[in-house]
Every structure is written in structure tokens, then in C-alpha cells.
Amino acid sequence: MDLLVTADWLADNLSRKDIKILDGTWVLPNEAQSLAMGFIPGAQIFDIDAIADLKSDMKHMLPSAKNFAAGVSNIGINNSDHVICYDRHGLFSSPRVWWTFMTFGHSRVSILDGGLPAWIKADHIIHKSPLEPQNKSEFKTGVPHIEVTDKNCLLSAIGTEIQIVDARPSGRFLGTSPEPREGLRSGRIPGSFSLPFGTLKTSDGFFKPIHELATIVGQAGINLEKPIITSCGSGITAAGVAFVLHSLGAKEISLYDGSWAEWGASDAPIEI
């Protein structure tokens, strides 16, 4: 099973009963109107702010296994299904959906390369509304394929062989550009590597070829044989970096769910 699928592949496989399509679009305030509009036929909404830890002060934090199973069961996803996730940006929040399924033991999950814009460009059918849930299922979570890390674990990782990889733009990593969220300090986690998610995509919203991705990761100084924790602003693009590292064969990957939204608001150590 391919980690990435194309719009043409998905169009050819829409009729398969085991294909479940999820629109995992997450948008910043005032951004929605600038995005591609419509839905791929059969697509349901996967709201990362709803299937989340609703007790957390931060948005879209990973839900409990029980709540994740309930959330995906309510939209009829079975353990045997091949989940295809996409977003209206092209590539932004869909890897977060991929990572969430992987974290709960479901490896039959792929990302639509280029997202809804690629589907539209390929001249495939668009629906005005998403598919409403038809039947409930009994999804069961399993052993994680990718892990999640909290702040205390990340504090313990600093200064060890564990590599902390930051997906934010370089200006924010270096502390020369302001954070988009109020009340956050500028800078980076001590000893972290910079791997901006934007550098991994083409200008039209596709992932770059795998050989180019390998070169970019290598130039960033990241060793795929050593453990890696990815981080970003709020856990969205960190999932995109985790996807790329997984595609390249990284041995051990985890995602810091709180990311800079938590770290930058705390008294945790930073570098500038």
C-alpha cells in the first residue's frame, strides 16, 4: 500500500467498499475562503478539533484511544478500511490525520498528494457537501506505529541522542520572525534541527520527489537511524515532517503534540 496516492488513482478506486475518504482540512482564522472549495465524492469530515482531547487548553491535542475509536466508529470506519486523507490546502493538515490513525495502530492510511486542488486540477467530480455518516462501525485501536511525546518526555530528550526536528519556518526557528500566537516566546528547543515543512513541498502543493526529500533531510543533519521527535507550532506540520521521515525509513519517530504552543508559553528552556 502506498503512503501517497494520486488523484487519478483515487478516482479509479472510488467504488471500492474498503476505501474511506476523509477531509481533514484545518484552517487558520479568515483563511477558509482562500482555499479550494467542494468535496471529493464520498468524503466525510474528520475534524481534528473535535476528535481530540477536549479537556486540554490547546486545540487538536491527541484524544484518548477510547475517544478516537468512538469518533471514527461514528463515521463508519473499520479496521480493514483503507483510509485516504486529504485537505483543501493541498498538503497541510492531512498528515495530521494520517499521524493520528498511525498512532492508534491503523497503518492502512494514505495521503492524497496535492489534496483537493490536485483533484480539481485533474478534472474529477466535485460534490458541494460532504457525505453524512451512513453506518456506525466498531473500530478498535492497536499498537502505535508512530508515537506521541509530551513536554516532560521532551525535556528529558534534550542533550541525548534523540533528535528534535522543528517544522516551523526558519525565521521562527531562529527567533527572527514573530510567533503567530500571542503570548509565546521566540526561539527554539535547545539542540533542535530545523526542517521547515514548506521546504518539503513543491510550489503547487505536492510532496517533492523522494530523492529530493532524502537530500533535504540529509542536509539538515538528521540521522534516520536515531530516534526523532518532530515539533512545530501546534502539532500540524510536525505531522507532515513525521510523514516524510517515515517515508524515508526513519527507525523511530514521535511527535511532540503540544509543540511550540505549549513550549513557548512555558518556562521550558529555549535557544535563540
N, C-alpha and C positions, 0 to 999 in steps of 0.2 A: 504493500500500500504506500502510495506517495504522500509525503508530508505536504507537498504543494500540488494543487490541481489547477488546471486551466479552465477558462470559461467554456471553451469548446468541449472539454472532457465532461464538465458538469452538465452541459446541455444534452450530451449524448447519454447521460446516466440519470437524468431526472426521473425516469419512470421506475427506477429500482426501488423496491419497498424498503430496503435497508439504508437508503440514503436519507439523512435528516439534515436539512439546511437551516442554519442559524445566523440571523443578522445580529452581530454583536457590536453594532455601532455605539460608540460613546463619544459625546460631543462636549466641547467647552461652551460656556455661555456665549450666545449670539453667533454661534458657528453653524448651526443646523442648516440655515438657508443657503449656505455656500456649497453644500455637499450634493452629490448625485442623489436623485430622487427615485423612489419606487422600490419594488422588492422582487427578488428572484422568485419565480413560481414555486410554491411550496415552502418558502422560507417562513420561519417563525422568529419572533423576537427573543433574544437572550439578553436580558437586562442585567449587566454586571453590577449595577447599584441595587438591584432587587434580590438577585440570587447571591447574597453576600452576608457578611457578619453585620447585622443591623444594630447590634449593641455597641459597635465601635463608633468612636467620634469621627473616624475617617471614612470616606466613601470607598465602595467596592473592595473592601477587605475580604479575604477568602472566607466563605461560610464554613460551618461545621460539615462533616461528612453527612450527617443526618439531614441537614437543611439543603445541601447540594442534591442529595438523592431525591428529596421531596420535590425540589424545584424542577429537576429535569424529568422526573416521573410525571409531573403535572403537564408537561408538554409532550409526553408520549415517547420519550427516548428510551430505547432498550440497550442492554449491554452488547447486543450483537450488531447494533447500528453503526454505520459509517457516518460520522458527523462531519459536515462541511461548514466551516465558519467563514464569514466574510464581514466587511464593514463598508460603509458608504464613502469613506475617505479613499479607499484603495488598499492601503495597509497601515493600520494604526492600532485599533483596539481588538481586531480579530485574533491576534496572537494571545491576547489575554484570555479569550475564551478557550483557545487551544491549550494553554497552560493550565487552566482550571480543570479541564477534563483530564489532562495528563496527571495532575496532582492527585486526582481521585481515582487513578488506576485505569482510565479508559484511553487506550492507545489508538483506537480506530477513529482518529480525528485528524482532519486535514484543513489547510487554509486555502481559500480561493485566491490565487495570485492576482493582484491588481484589483480585487474586490468588485464592488458594484460598477465602478467606472469601466473596468475591463469587460464586464458582462454587457454593458450598454454599448461599448465600442464595437464588440463582436456582433452587434445587431440581434441579440437574443431577446425573447419576450420579457416584458416587464409588467408586473401587477401593481395596482395602485395601493393595495393593502396587504399586510402580511397574512399568512394562514393562521386562523384561530386554532388553538389546540383541539384535536379531534378525540383522542382517547388517552387515558392515563396508562402508565406502564409501572413496572416495579424495578427501577434501576437500582443496582447495588454497587456501592463503591468498592475499590480494591486497593492493592498495594501501590503507592505512588511511583510513577515513572520519573517525575521531577519533584523536587522538594520545595518547601516554603521555609523561610527563615524569619525570625523575629529580631527585634532590636538587641536583646541580650545575647543571642547567638552571634549576631554580627559584631558586637563589641568584643566577644571572645575570639572572633576570627582575625581581628586586626593584628598584624605582626606575625601571622602564621603563614603556612604555605597556601592557605586558601586565598584565591584571587577575588577581589571585589571589583566588579565591572560596572561602570556608570554609563547609562544610556542617554543621559541628558546632553543637550548641545554643549560644545566645548566651552562657550562663554560662561555658562552656568557652572560647569565643572571647574573652571579656573577662577570663578568668583568675579569675573569682569562684567557679566551681564546679570541684571536683577532677576530674582525669582518671581514667577508669575503669581504666586500665592503670598498674600500679606502675612507678615509676622515670621517669615523664615529667614534664617541667616544665609549668607552666601558662602560658597566654598564646596568642599568635597570630603568624603570619608577618607581618613588617613590611609595612605598606601594604595588607593584605588586606581584602576586603569580607566582611561576614557575610551569609550566605543559608542559614539553618538548613533542612535538608531537611524537618523536621517542619512548617514553615510552608507547604510546597507541597502538602500533603495535607489531605484532609477528615478529620473525626474518625472516619469509618468506613473509612479506608484507601484512598481513591481519590485520584488527582490532581485538584486543583482545576481549574475551567474555564480554558481557555487565556487568556481575557481577564483573569481574576484573577491568573494566573501572570505575565502581562506586567506588570501593575500592581506586583506584589510585587518582581519583578526590577528594574523601573524605580525603585521607592522605595529599593531597596538601593544605587542609584547605579551599576549595571552597564550598560556600553555594549556592546550586542550587535555593534557594528561593529568593535570592537577585540578582539585576542586575549585568550583567557580560559584560565586554568589552575584546575581545581577541586581541592579538597583536603578532607579530613575527618579521622576518627580513624585508619582503616586502609584507606581506598580503597573502602568500600562505599557510603556515602551520597553521596560525591563523584560517583559514577556516576549517582545519581538526579538530582543537580543538573545534571550534564552532559546528561542526557536532556531535562530541561526546557529548558535553554538551546538545545539542538539543535532541539527542537520549536518554539521561538520564532524560529528562524532565525539563531542566532549564527554568525558567519562562520568562526571558528577556535577550536576547543576542544581542550584537552588535559587529562589527569587526572594529578595527582601521585600515583603509585602508593604510595609509602612513607607519604605523608600524615603526620599528627601522630605516629603510632607510630614513625616514623623521625626526623622533625624534632625532636620533643620530647625524644627520647633522645640527641640530639647536642648539639654546641656551636654550632649554627646560630643566627643572631640571632633574637630574639623581641621582641614588644611586649606590654605588659600594660596 
